[in-house]
Amino acid sequence: MRTIINSIFAILTLFLIPFSAHTQPNDFEIIKDRVVAELMKSSVDDRRVAEITGRMNDDGSFGDINYEDLSRTAGFPHSRHTSDLAYLAKAYKNKSSDFYHDKNVKTAIQKGLKFWVEHDFVGDNWHNNQISTPTNLVNLMLIIGDEMPEDLVKKAQPMIQRATMEQVPGVFYGARPGGDRIAIAGIVAKNFLFLNNKEAFDEVIQIIAGEIKFTTGERGMQHDYSFHHRHDRVNNTTSYGYGKYANAFGEWSYYVAGTRYAFSVEKINQLVDYYLDGIYKQQVYGIYEDISVKNRSISNKATFRPQGTLEIERLLVSTDYRKDELEEIIRLRKGEAKPSQSFAKFFWQTEHFVFQRPNFYTTVRMFSTRNRNMEEPYNGPGKTTHHRADGTNYLMLKGDEYHNIWPVYDWQKISGTTILQKPELYGPDEIQKDGLTDFVGAVTDGLYGAVVFDFKSPHDKTEAKKSWFFFDNEYVCLGTGISSTSNFPVVTTVNQVLMRNNVTVLQNDEIKKLSNGSRDLDNVKWVYHDKIGYILPEPATVHVSNQPKKGRWSDITDQKNISEELVTEDVFMMYFNHGNRPGNASYQYIVVPDVSEQELTETDGKNRDIEILSNTSEIQAVKHNQLGICQIAFYKSGEIGISEGLNVRMDSQGMVMLKTEGNQVKELTVSDPSRKLSQMQVTITGVFEKSGVDFSAFPDKTQNKTLLVVDLPQGVYAGKSLNISL
């Protein structure tokens, strides 16, 4: 017990004393102590230590690593060499380990380090040389460098210093703006701590401190709180923008808190906004990874688990800004609370829409002339991702509905998309494409919203006008103008997901449980699977498949050393087959999440009080009678009747959402998906004399209508919705 108390006291002393006004160590030493304490914080598994030393050869190499293959697709297994050395160092310095100050372990570290610095393995992927290896080596130095032979420490420095802020053409990429800059700066800062170079440390800390900022149009955080790692403007919010940007800054804000190096509260608060309004809104309930925003990493086998809480705990050391929201995410991730948030969020800089209710989470991923469709399959993974931004619409109630489905996935039948069914996908070099249309966007008031995608495939020129309309307990999916000149079928997939339960359909007014198989079904009113109902407003023909599928992880990546084991998963799939060379095909369906089969049966007759007002190439519009909400996408100027005595007209392309009481409009939200307009003119039934900062009203009492001239958001906010209360 005394040992435990002493250990706790030592830890508290390490972290609490630096914030005291009577601190003895200088700030530089305080930060160094915190960094080392963080490296030593996690427990050591002595079995792993024995396993690592058991794999080491006499020359300091490891028998399970192929040191000859330095190719990108090999995945650089060499990084295990340096990370294992750092792990051995932790054991050697950890008093609770059986290997504490073990001479054999220290000798193994020296042998391993000697082998590395004598061979200096440089992979074909710059990341390994400028991030992975320097990270492992600088961590090793901070833990045990003072006990390593001076010549080995000196020889390791050039390898650590490949993590550099400066770009050397043809040699080093340097710390480019975006997801790598803070990560590399952090490695550099750690090395200066090890070298006791205070002046250089001062400079690099200032670089880190200045990285939390909007850089819309360039690499980095955008004004909608999404994140672009490259100039292709592909969404990287929960990959590079999470671990290497937000978490890396948060880590250093924690290390320097309470010292003269402390980051400004304004920067830390902006980081809080980025977490809450960007990252956490692109995670399922703020808890789980959202597969819709993954890029090439979709090809990697994943582990389903809640995200951690350390990043939030570090923030709360320095700020109480939006504290209640941050603490709610902690409780959610620890399983101490259930989801409660409802929101609709459109990331207009990224063409990504997220809609959440406490019981479901769904997204729409698109691209346009402003954003490319998908990350390139760098280093091998992602070779099947050609169509993952073609209006992808994943739906999650628990978060694991698609977990590791990818080896058996049909990559030309992606949930929500309309895709030409080619004999096979094009090659990996044909994945990333520029968008061909600019009428891509959404209208939202923060709680409800609609999405529009004037889709033209850059891969095979398939065209479709696609839209989605989101309400509290259901959402509507419309498509029209579907055309292709290719002599292959075009398919719109409603969902392709892991099959967890029986599949039931209402066909010819008869409820049927489907046996395993794959078939076309005509005159179908609804399909039910895994607490989700798919209603067809008018009975239609759909294809339903519920059967095992087979595949291999090695089939979906060009990386080496990937499992070739045959994987089998039960998969549910539902889609519309529009046939070969469709000229003006269409579809319409209503998705009802978290519903029982009985409730679906009781409400399908009235289509859950939803009216599809129009599904044409000019206007797509849906009205929810119970909520009094109407959402409209105008592909060109036009007019539509909402109800008897209530019309709306738009004099241009655009989107509008109306909230009504009876036949009177109470609230109006507009947006310009094309990002071309400075003003929008909307005419609605009724006389309104109210004007505001962003709009002017011109009522016509004789015609009982009002022209609203709306000043639209411009610049970095173009594409954002504008809400008007009447």
C-alpha positions in Angstrom: 0.0 0.0 0.0 2.8 2.4 0.9 4.3 1.8 -2.6 1.1 2.6 -4.3 0.7 5.8 -2.2 4.2 6.9 -3.0 3.7 6.2 -6.7 0.5 8.3 -6.7 2.2 11.1 -4.9 5.1 11.1 -7.3 2.7 11.4 -10.3 0.7 14.2 -8.7 3.9 16.0 -7.9 5.1 15.8 -11.5 1.9 17.3 -12.9 0.7 19.7 -10.2 4.0 21.4 -9.1 4.5 22.9 -12.6 1.4 25.0 -12.1 2.6 26.4 -8.8 3.9 29.9 -8.5 6.8 28.5 -6.4 8.0 26.0 -9.1 11.7 25.3 -8.9 12.4 23.7 -12.3 12.4 26.0 -15.3 9.6 25.7 -17.9 11.8 23.9 -20.4 12.5 21.1 -17.9 8.9 21.0 -16.8 7.8 20.4 -20.4 10.5 17.8 -20.9 9.4 15.9 -17.8 5.8 16.0 -19.0 6.7 14.6 -22.4 8.7 11.8 -20.8 6.0 11.1 -18.3 3.5 10.7 -21.1 5.8 8.3 -22.9 6.0 6.2 -19.8 2.4 6.5 -18.8 1.0 3.3 -20.4 1.7 0.0 -18.7 4.3 -2.4 -19.8 3.4 -6.0 -20.8 6.4 -8.1 -19.7 5.3 -10.9 -22.0 5.7 -8.6 -24.9 9.1 -7.6 -23.7 10.2 -11.2 -23.6 8.7 -11.8 -27.0 10.6 -8.8 -28.5 14.0 -9.9 -27.0 13.3 -13.4 -28.2 12.9 -12.3 -31.8 16.1 -10.3 -31.8 19.1 -11.8 -33.6 22.7 -11.5 -32.3 23.3 -8.6 -34.7 20.4 -6.6 -33.3 18.0 -7.3 -36.2 14.6 -9.0 -35.8 14.0 -12.3 -37.5 10.4 -11.5 -38.5 11.2 -8.3 -40.5 12.1 -8.4 -44.2 14.7 -5.6 -44.2 15.3 -5.9 -48.0 11.8 -4.8 -49.1 11.6 -1.0 -48.8 8.7 -0.5 -51.3 5.6 1.5 -50.6 3.3 -1.5 -50.8 5.4 -3.5 -48.2 4.1 -1.2 -45.5 7.6 -0.6 -44.0 7.6 -3.3 -41.4 11.0 -1.8 -40.4 9.1 0.6 -38.2 8.4 -2.3 -35.8 12.2 -2.4 -35.2 12.4 1.1 -33.8 9.0 1.0 -32.0 10.1 -2.2 -30.3 13.3 -0.6 -29.1 11.3 2.2 -27.6 9.0 -0.4 -25.9 12.1 -2.1 -24.4 13.3 1.2 -23.1 10.0 1.8 -21.4 10.3 -1.6 -19.7 13.9 -0.9 -18.6 12.8 2.4 -17.0 9.5 1.2 -15.5 9.8 0.2 -11.9 6.7 -2.0 -12.1 8.3 -4.2 -14.8 10.3 -7.3 -14.2 12.7 -5.9 -16.6 13.4 -2.7 -14.7 17.1 -1.9 -15.1 17.6 -5.3 -16.6 21.1 -5.4 -18.2 20.1 -7.8 -20.9 17.3 -5.5 -22.0 19.7 -2.6 -22.1 22.1 -4.6 -24.1 19.3 -5.6 -26.5 18.4 -1.9 -27.0 22.0 -1.0 -27.8 22.4 -3.9 -30.2 19.1 -2.9 -31.9 20.0 0.7 -32.2 23.5 -0.1 -33.5 22.0 -2.3 -36.2 19.6 0.5 -37.2 22.1 3.4 -37.4 24.6 1.2 -39.3 22.0 0.3 -42.0 19.8 3.5 -41.9 16.8 2.0 -43.6 15.0 4.5 -45.9 11.7 3.4 -47.3 10.1 4.5 -50.6 7.3 6.2 -48.6 8.5 9.6 -47.3 6.2 9.2 -44.2 8.3 6.4 -42.8 11.5 8.4 -43.1 10.3 11.7 -41.9 7.6 10.8 -39.4 7.5 7.1 -38.3 11.3 6.5 -37.8 12.0 9.9 -36.3 9.1 9.5 -33.9 10.3 6.2 -32.6 13.9 7.2 -32.4 13.3 10.5 -30.5 11.0 8.7 -28.1 13.8 6.2 -27.5 16.3 9.0 -26.9 14.0 10.8 -24.4 13.5 7.6 -22.4 17.0 6.1 -22.4 19.2 8.2 -24.6 21.3 9.4 -21.6 22.3 5.7 -21.1 23.1 4.9 -24.7 26.7 5.0 -26.1 27.5 8.5 -27.3 28.4 7.4 -30.8 25.1 5.7 -31.3 23.2 8.7 -30.0 25.2 10.9 -32.4 24.6 8.6 -35.4 20.8 8.5 -34.7 20.5 12.3 -34.9 20.6 12.6 -38.7 17.7 10.1 -38.9 15.7 11.9 -36.3 16.4 15.2 -38.1 14.7 13.9 -41.3 11.7 15.2 -39.5 12.3 18.8 -40.6 10.3 21.9 -41.0 12.2 22.8 -44.2 11.5 21.3 -47.6 14.5 20.1 -49.5 13.5 19.4 -53.1 14.0 15.8 -54.1 15.1 14.9 -50.5 12.6 16.0 -47.9 9.0 17.0 -48.2 9.3 19.0 -45.0 6.4 20.0 -42.7 3.9 20.9 -45.4 0.8 22.8 -44.3 -2.0 20.5 -43.4 -2.1 17.3 -41.4 1.7 16.7 -41.2 3.0 20.1 -40.0 2.1 19.9 -36.3 3.1 16.2 -36.2 6.5 16.9 -37.6 7.0 20.1 -35.5 6.2 17.9 -32.5 9.0 15.5 -33.4 11.4 18.4 -33.8 10.3 19.9 -30.5 10.9 16.6 -28.7 14.4 16.3 -30.2 15.3 19.8 -29.0 14.1 18.8 -25.6 16.4 15.9 -25.7 19.3 18.0 -27.0 18.5 20.7 -24.4 18.4 23.3 -27.2 16.1 25.9 -25.6 16.4 28.6 -28.4 15.5 26.2 -31.1 12.7 24.8 -29.0 11.3 28.3 -28.5 11.0 28.7 -32.3 9.3 25.4 -33.1 6.8 25.9 -30.3 5.8 29.1 -31.9 5.2 27.3 -35.2 2.9 24.8 -33.4 1.1 27.6 -31.6 0.3 29.3 -34.9 -1.1 26.2 -36.7 -4.7 26.3 -35.4 -6.2 28.7 -38.0 -8.6 28.7 -41.0 -6.8 28.0 -44.3 -9.8 27.7 -46.6 -8.8 27.0 -50.2 -5.5 25.6 -49.0 -4.4 22.6 -46.9 -5.8 22.6 -43.4 -8.9 23.6 -41.5 -11.7 25.0 -43.6 -14.3 27.6 -42.5 -16.9 24.9 -42.1 -14.7 23.0 -39.7 -13.8 20.3 -42.2 -10.2 19.5 -43.0 -8.3 19.1 -46.3 -4.9 17.5 -46.2 -4.1 18.1 -49.8 -5.0 20.4 -52.6 -7.5 17.9 -54.0 -9.9 19.2 -51.3 -10.9 15.7 -50.3 -12.4 15.3 -46.8 -9.7 14.3 -44.3 -11.3 15.6 -41.2 -11.3 12.4 -39.2 -7.9 11.1 -40.5 -5.1 13.7 -40.9 -7.3 16.4 -39.4 -7.9 14.4 -36.3 -4.8 12.6 -35.1 -2.0 14.5 -36.8 -3.6 18.0 -36.5 -6.1 18.4 -33.7 -4.8 15.7 -31.3 -1.2 16.8 -32.0 -1.9 20.4 -31.2 -3.9 19.3 -28.1 -1.1 17.2 -26.9 1.4 20.1 -27.1 -1.1 22.5 -25.5 -1.2 20.1 -22.6 2.6 19.9 -22.3 3.1 23.7 -22.3 0.0 24.5 -20.1 0.9 26.8 -17.2 4.3 27.7 -18.6 5.6 30.7 -20.5 5.1 28.6 -23.7 1.4 28.2 -23.0 -0.8 28.6 -26.1 -3.4 31.3 -26.2 -6.8 30.6 -25.0 -8.2 31.9 -28.3 -6.3 29.2 -30.2 -7.3 26.4 -27.8 -11.0 27.6 -28.0 -10.8 27.5 -31.8 -9.5 23.9 -31.5 -12.5 23.1 -29.3 -14.8 24.5 -32.0 -13.1 22.3 -34.5 -13.5 19.2 -32.4 -17.2 19.8 -31.6 -18.4 21.3 -34.9 -16.1 19.3 -37.2 -14.5 16.1 -36.0 -17.2 14.9 -33.6 -20.0 15.7 -36.0 -18.3 13.3 -38.4 -18.2 10.5 -35.9 -21.3 8.3 -35.1 -22.8 10.0 -32.1 -19.4 11.5 -31.5 -18.3 8.0 -30.3 -17.5 5.8 -33.2 -15.6 6.1 -36.4 -17.8 7.0 -39.4 -16.9 4.9 -42.4 -18.5 7.4 -44.8 -15.6 9.9 -44.3 -12.8 7.2 -44.7 -10.8 7.3 -47.8 -8.1 4.7 -48.8 -8.0 3.4 -45.2 -11.4 1.7 -45.9 -9.2 -1.2 -47.2 -7.7 -1.8 -43.8 -9.2 -4.2 -41.3 -10.5 -2.1 -38.4 -11.4 -2.6 -34.7 -14.9 -1.4 -33.6 -14.6 0.6 -30.4 -15.3 4.0 -28.9 -12.9 6.8 -29.5 -10.7 7.7 -26.5 -11.2 10.6 -24.1 -7.6 11.7 -23.6 -7.8 14.5 -26.2 -10.7 16.1 -24.4 -9.2 15.7 -20.9 -6.1 17.5 -22.2 -8.2 20.4 -23.6 -10.0 20.8 -20.2 -6.7 21.4 -18.5 -6.5 24.8 -20.4 -10.0 25.9 -21.0 -13.6 25.5 -19.8 -15.0 26.8 -23.1 -18.0 24.6 -24.2 -17.1 22.4 -21.2 -20.5 20.8 -20.9 -20.4 19.6 -24.6 -16.9 18.2 -24.2 -17.8 16.4 -21.0 -20.9 14.9 -22.7 -18.6 13.4 -25.4 -16.5 11.9 -22.6 -19.5 10.3 -21.0 -20.7 9.0 -24.3 -17.4 7.4 -25.1 -17.2 5.9 -21.6 -20.7 4.4 -22.0 -22.0 6.6 -19.1 -24.6 8.4 -21.3 -26.7 7.7 -24.3 -26.8 9.9 -27.5 -29.1 12.9 -27.1 -28.1 15.3 -29.9 -30.1 16.1 -33.0 -28.6 18.1 -35.7 -28.1 18.6 -39.5 -24.7 19.8 -40.7 -23.5 20.5 -44.2 -19.8 20.9 -44.7 -20.0 23.2 -47.7 -16.2 23.3 -48.3 -16.2 19.5 -48.5 -19.6 18.5 -50.0 -20.4 16.3 -47.1 -23.8 16.2 -45.2 -24.4 14.7 -41.7 -27.8 14.1 -40.1 -28.2 12.8 -36.6 -31.0 12.0 -34.2 -30.5 10.3 -30.8 -31.3 6.9 -32.5 -29.7 7.1 -35.9 -26.8 8.7 -37.8 -26.6 9.1 -41.6 -24.5 10.9 -44.2 -24.4 11.9 -47.8 -21.0 12.2 -49.4 -20.6 14.0 -52.8 -18.1 15.9 -54.9 -18.2 18.7 -57.4 -16.1 21.0 -59.7 -14.8 22.4 -56.4 -13.6 19.1 -54.8 -12.2 15.8 -56.2 -14.1 12.7 -55.5 -11.7 10.5 -53.5 -8.1 10.3 -52.1 -5.6 8.6 -54.4 -4.7 5.0 -53.4 -1.3 6.0 -52.1 0.9 3.1 -51.1 -1.6 0.4 -52.1 -4.9 0.6 -50.1 -8.1 2.1 -51.6 -7.9 0.4 -55.0 -11.7 -0.1 -55.1 -12.9 3.3 -54.0 -13.8 4.9 -57.4 -17.4 5.5 -56.5 -17.4 6.1 -52.7 -18.3 9.8 -53.2 -21.0 9.3 -55.8 -23.8 10.2 -53.4 -22.9 7.6 -50.8 -25.6 7.3 -48.1 -24.7 5.1 -45.2 -27.1 4.7 -42.2 -26.1 3.6 -38.7 -28.1 2.9 -35.6 -25.4 1.3 -33.6 -22.3 2.2 -35.6 -21.1 -1.2 -36.6 -23.6 -2.0 -39.4 -20.8 -2.0 -42.1 -17.9 -3.1 -39.8 -15.3 -4.9 -41.9 -17.8 -5.8 -44.7 -15.3 -4.5 -47.3 -13.6 -7.8 -48.4 -17.0 -9.1 -49.6 -18.4 -5.7 -50.7 -19.7 -5.1 -54.2 -17.9 -1.8 -54.9 -20.3 -0.9 -57.7 -23.4 -1.2 -55.5 -22.5 1.4 -52.7 -25.4 2.5 -50.5 -27.1 5.6 -52.0 -25.2 5.6 -55.3 -26.3 5.4 -58.9 -23.5 3.4 -60.8 -23.0 1.9 -64.2 -22.4 -1.9 -63.6 -19.2 -2.4 -65.5 -17.6 -5.8 -66.0 -14.9 -4.6 -63.5 -13.7 -1.4 -61.9 -11.1 0.7 -63.7 -7.5 0.6 -62.4 -6.3 2.4 -59.3 -4.9 5.2 -61.5 -8.5 6.1 -62.5 -9.9 6.6 -59.0 -9.4 10.3 -58.3 -11.3 12.6 -60.6 -12.4 16.2 -60.8 -16.2 16.7 -60.5 -18.1 17.7 -63.6 -21.0 19.6 -62.0 -21.3 22.5 -59.6 -24.9 22.2 -58.5 -24.0 20.2 -55.5 -25.0 21.2 -52.0 -27.5 21.3 -49.2 -30.0 23.6 -47.4 -30.2 23.3 -43.6 -31.3 25.2 -40.5 -29.1 23.1 -38.3 -31.9 20.7 -37.3 -33.4 19.6 -40.7 -32.0 19.7 -44.1 -32.1 18.5 -47.8 -29.2 17.6 -50.1 -28.9 17.9 -53.9 -26.4 16.3 -56.2 -26.5 17.0 -60.0 -24.5 13.9 -60.6 -22.4 13.2 -63.7 -19.9 10.4 -63.3 -16.4 11.3 -64.4 -15.7 7.6 -64.7 -18.4 6.5 -67.1 -20.6 9.6 -67.7 -23.7 8.2 -66.1 -26.0 11.1 -65.2 -28.6 11.4 -62.4 -30.3 14.2 -60.5 -30.2 12.9 -56.9 -31.7 14.4 -53.7 -32.3 13.6 -50.1 -34.8 15.1 -47.6 -34.2 14.6 -43.9 -36.9 14.7 -41.1 -37.0 13.5 -37.5 -37.9 9.9 -38.0 -37.4 9.2 -41.7 -35.7 10.6 -44.8 -36.7 10.5 -48.5 -34.4 9.7 -51.4 -35.2 10.8 -54.9 -33.5 10.3 -58.3 -34.5 11.2 -61.8 -33.0 12.0 -65.2 -30.9 8.8 -64.9 -29.3 8.2 -68.2 -26.3 6.4 -69.7 -25.1 5.6 -73.3 -23.3 2.5 -72.2 -24.7 -0.9 -72.9 -24.5 -2.0 -69.2 -27.1 -1.8 -66.5 -27.3 1.2 -64.2 -28.2 0.5 -60.6 -29.2 2.7 -57.7 -28.4 0.9 -54.4 -30.6 1.6 -51.4 -28.3 -0.2 -49.0 -25.6 -2.8 -48.9 -24.9 -3.8 -45.3 -24.1 -6.7 -43.0 -27.2 -8.9 -42.7 -28.0 -9.1 -39.0 -31.7 -10.3 -39.1 -34.3 -11.8 -41.3 -35.5 -9.8 -44.3 -39.3 -9.1 -44.6 -41.2 -7.6 -47.5 -44.7 -6.4 -48.2 -45.4 -7.7 -51.7 -48.8 -7.8 -53.4 -50.3 -6.7 -50.0 -48.8 -9.8 -48.4 -46.0 -9.8 -45.7 -43.3 -12.4 -46.5 -40.1 -13.4 -44.8 -37.5 -14.0 -47.5 -35.3 -17.1 -47.5 -31.7 -16.6 -48.3 -31.1 -15.8 -52.0 -31.1 -13.0 -54.6 -34.1 -12.1 -56.7 -36.1 -9.3 -58.4 -39.4 -8.6 -56.6 -42.2 -6.7 -58.2 -45.1 -4.8 -56.7 -43.2 -4.3 -53.4 -44.5 -1.7 -50.9 -41.7 -2.0 -48.3 -38.7 -4.0 -47.3 -37.6 -4.5 -43.6 -34.2 -5.4 -42.2 -32.4 -4.8 -38.9 -34.8 -2.3 -37.5 -34.8 -0.2 -40.8 -37.8 0.1 -43.1 -37.5 1.0 -46.8 -40.9 2.3 -48.1 -41.7 2.6 -51.7 -44.3 5.4 -52.0 -45.7 3.6 -55.0 -45.2 -0.2 -55.2 -42.3 -0.9 -57.5 -39.8 -3.6 -58.6 -36.7 -3.9 -56.6 -33.8 -6.4 -56.3 -33.3 -7.9 -52.8 -30.3 -10.1 -51.9 -29.8 -11.7 -48.5 -27.1 -14.3 -48.7 -23.5 -15.0 -47.8 -20.7 -13.2 -49.7 -17.1 -14.2 -50.0 -13.9 -12.2 -50.5 -10.4 -11.5 -49.2 -8.8 -8.5 -47.6 -5.9 -8.9 -50.1 -8.5 -8.4 -53.0 -9.1 -4.8 -52.1 -5.5 -3.5 -51.7 -2.2 -3.6 -53.4 -0.3 -3.6 -50.1 1.8 -6.6 -49.5 1.6 -9.0 -46.5 -2.2 -8.8 -46.4 -4.3 -11.8 -45.4 -5.4 -14.0 -48.2 -7.8 -15.9 -46.0 -11.3 -16.3 -47.5 -13.8 -14.2 -45.6 -17.5 -15.0 -45.6 -20.2 -12.5 -44.4 -23.9 -12.4 -44.6 -24.9 -9.4 -46.6 -28.3 -7.6 -47.2 -28.6 -5.6 -50.4 -31.5 -3.8 -52.0 -31.3 -1.9 -55.3 -33.2 -0.6 -58.3 -32.1 -1.9 -61.7 -32.7 0.9 -64.3 -31.6 -1.4 -67.2 -29.2 -0.9 -70.0 -28.9 2.6 -71.6 -31.6 4.3 -69.5 -32.8 7.5 -70.9 -34.8 9.1 -68.1 -35.1 6.6 -65.3 -36.1 7.5 -61.7 -36.5 6.1 -58.2 -38.1 7.2 -55.0 -38.0 5.6 -51.5 -38.4 6.5 -47.9 -36.0 5.3 -45.2 -37.3 4.7 -41.7 -34.6 4.1 -39.1 -35.1 2.4 -35.8 -38.7 1.2 -36.5 -40.4 -2.1 -35.6 -42.0 -4.2 -38.3 -45.4 -3.6 -36.7 -45.1 0.2 -36.8 -43.9 0.0 -40.4 -47.0 -2.0 -41.3 -49.3 0.5 -39.5 -47.8 3.7 -41.2 -46.8 2.6 -44.7 -50.2 3.2 -46.2 -50.0 7.0 -45.8 -46.2 7.0 -46.5 -45.7 8.3 -43.0 -47.5 11.6 -43.8 -44.9 12.4 -46.5 -45.8 13.8 -49.9 -43.4 13.7 -52.8 -44.5 16.9 -54.6 -42.1 16.6 -57.6 -39.4 14.3 -58.9 -38.4 15.8 -62.2 -35.3 17.2 -63.8 -36.5 20.7 -63.0 -37.7 20.3 -59.4 -37.4 17.7 -56.6 -39.5 18.5 -53.6 -40.8 16.7 -50.5 -43.3 17.8 -47.9 -43.7 16.4 -44.4 -47.3 17.2 -43.4 -47.0 16.5 -39.7 -43.9 18.7 -39.3 -45.1 21.4 -41.7 -41.8 21.3 -43.5 -41.2 21.5 -47.2 -37.8 21.1 -48.9 -37.2 21.9 -52.5 -34.3 21.7 -55.0 -34.7 23.9 -58.0 -32.4 22.8 -60.8 -33.7 25.8 -62.8 -36.0 28.7 -62.1 -39.6 27.5 -61.5 -42.6 27.4 -59.3 -44.3 24.7 -57.3 -47.5 24.4 -55.2 -46.9 23.3 -51.6 -50.5 23.0 -50.8 -53.8 24.5 -51.8 -53.3 28.3 -51.7 -49.5 28.1 -51.0 -46.9 28.4 -53.8 -43.2 29.1 -53.9 -41.2 30.4 -56.9 -37.5 30.7 -57.3 -36.0 32.8 -60.1 -32.8 30.8 -60.3 -31.2 27.5 -59.4 -31.2 27.0 -55.7 -32.6 25.2 -52.6 -35.3 26.3 -50.2 -36.8 24.9 -47.0 -40.1 26.2 -45.7 -41.5 25.8 -42.2 -45.3 26.4 -42.3 -48.3 26.6 -40.0 -51.3 25.8 -42.0 -50.9 27.7 -45.3 -48.6 30.4 -43.8 -44.8 30.4 -44.1 -43.2 31.0 -40.7 -39.6 30.4 -41.6 -37.5 30.1 -44.8 -34.0 28.8 -45.3 -32.2 29.1 -48.7 -28.9 28.1 -50.2 -27.0 28.3 -53.5 -25.4 24.9 -54.3 -23.8 26.3 -57.4 -21.9 29.0 -55.4 -22.4 31.4 -58.3 -25.1 33.8 -57.0 -24.8 36.8 -54.8 -28.6 37.2 -54.4 -31.6 34.9 -54.6 -35.2 35.9 -55.4 -37.9 33.8 -53.8 -41.6 34.5 -54.1 -44.0 33.0 -51.6 -47.8 33.2 -51.1 -48.7 35.7 -48.4 -48.0 39.3 -47.5 -44.8 39.8 -45.5 -43.5 43.3 -44.8 -40.6 42.3 -42.6 -37.0 42.8 -43.8 -33.7 42.0 -42.2 -29.9 42.4 -42.5 -29.7 39.7 -45.2 -33.0 40.1 -47.0 -35.6 42.5 -48.2 -39.3 41.8 -48.6 -41.5 43.3 -51.4 -45.1 42.4 -50.7 -47.8 42.5 -53.3 -51.1 42.7 -51.5 -53.2 42.6 -54.7 -51.6 39.2 -55.6 -51.3 38.0 -52.0 -47.6 37.2 -52.5 -44.2 38.5 -51.4 -40.9 38.7 -53.3 -37.9 38.0 -51.0 -34.6 39.2 -52.2 -31.9 37.4 -50.2 -28.2 38.3 -50.0 -26.4 35.0 -50.0 -23.2 34.2 -48.1 -20.1 34.9 -50.1 -16.4 34.0 -50.2 -15.4 31.3 -47.8 -19.1 31.0 -46.7 -20.5 30.5 -50.2 -22.7 27.4 -50.2 -23.7 27.9 -46.6 -27.5 28.2 -45.8 -29.2 31.4 -44.7 -32.2 31.3 -42.4 -35.0 33.9 -42.4 -37.7 34.1 -39.8 -40.9 35.7 -41.0 
